[in-house]
Amino acid sequence: MSNRKKLWSIFGPLIVAVLMVVVVFLLPWKFNNTPATEQRAADSLSATVFKNRDLKVAALSDKKANYVPFFGSSELARMDLFHPSVMAARYHDYKPFLFGSRGTQSLPQLFNMAMMNQQLKNRKAVYIISPQWFVKEGVSSQAFKYYNGNYADYMWLQQANPKSPYDRYTASRLVFLLNDQGLVSSLANKIANGETLSAADRANLKVRLTFLSHEDQLFSGFFLNNNYGNKIAPQITQLPRQYNYPKLLTMAKEMHAAESSNNQFGILNSFYDKRVKKNIKSLKGSQRKFNYLQSPEYNDLEVVLKQFQKNNTNVIFMITPVNAKWEKYTGMSMEMYDQTVQKIKFQLQSQGFNNILDYSKDGAKKGFMQDTIHLGWAGWVKFDHQVSAFIDNKQPAPNYKLNDAFLSTKWANLKPSTTNLNQFKQDYLTR
């Protein structure tokens, strides 16, 4: 065998494999997702959908399907009979596209949004805020990395403006949370320092984005949880044919009574058995020291608000409650919880985000909470009633006026007494 043939027998298969990768991932491909795949993605709550782009952009671009983005966290997984996706399928002309699982706080949601700016422009959205996000450390590095990926990072870096205090702040958080020396951290560090990305940096991003885009188009339909088929679709016909809010509330309370019969907190029996019962004694008084008043999460929320302003997205916010019986048992301070809500609402309303559903005082209502901190039954019925009215009816155009003082450590660490909030307003918001 000649040397040439020997070399080809060794390196030929490798060369062919590399060429195949180039063909598959760098040449343009176009696939049309089926409505069934988009529906499955909308309710999957999958990290794959959250971190990638193709399916959510396709669904939100589908005017006939009329998907509406619902941003939140772990409450969206509580798919009982009155969950927004079930109610919408039975009664409404829109479909929720669910973005959220445990750990998807403000900053992961920002990078999620950055992948679909065009789909958020001049449209409505729902954003659920949980006061439990606002812990001292903010979003954990582990949670951020799980829901964030290079595709979202590259897209955000491509559009980042080093002259914007919002983008410099976001870049500094990206560096901190990734805590590595890779390309993303390197480029984010430039943005954080106010440096413009070079032509070489942008060319590198473009090539990588092309590769990831084609990979996403090829594989985005895989690894989707079939929540729609398993949890949403089977429940649709269990709801009354005609929408009747009082009747639905009554149904929800009756279902709550039947499904929360084995515990003192009025929470779902299965949740109590699996998550609470065996630890019940140690949980008493366990939340006495919980504090959500000072957190970088307030700053992270601000960059999400900036993204909504950029896209002129008309948003309705919901602030979640905590189960009142659970709060009393664990010793959580409701004064602290109320102050946290006051601080969140101050940040929203001071900047023109006035569509707010404040459920923070509803945690004692019959059938409102499915477990210790998540809505269910009657809570979902009320939520759907108010959110659907916002979505279905014409709303005044938003008039957002953002202030980068909400990016400051002073705001993150401000204890929200009436005096302190008034002083902050006087010092930073009325100049």
ABEGO torsion letter per residue (X at the ends): XBAAAAAAAAAAAAAAAAAAAAAAAABBBBBBBBAAAAAAAAAAGBAAAAABAAAAAAAAABAAAGBBBBBBBAAAABBBAABAAAAAAAABABBBBBBEBBGBBAAAAAAAAAAAAAAABGBBBBBBBBAAABBAAEBBAAAAAAABBAAAAAAAAAABBAABAAAAAAAAAAAAAAGBABAAAAAAAAAAAGBBBBAAAAAAAAAAAAAAAAAAAAAAABGBBBAAAAAAAAAAAABBABBBAAAAAAAAAAAAAAAAAABAAGBBAAAAAAAAAAAAAAABGAAAABBAABBAAAAAAAAAAAAAAAAGBBBBBBBBBBBAAAAAAAGBBAAAAAAAAAAAAAAAAAAGBABBBBAAAAAABBGABABAABBBEAAAAAAAAAAAAAAABBBBBBBBBBBAAAABAAAAABBBBAAAAAAAAAAAAAX
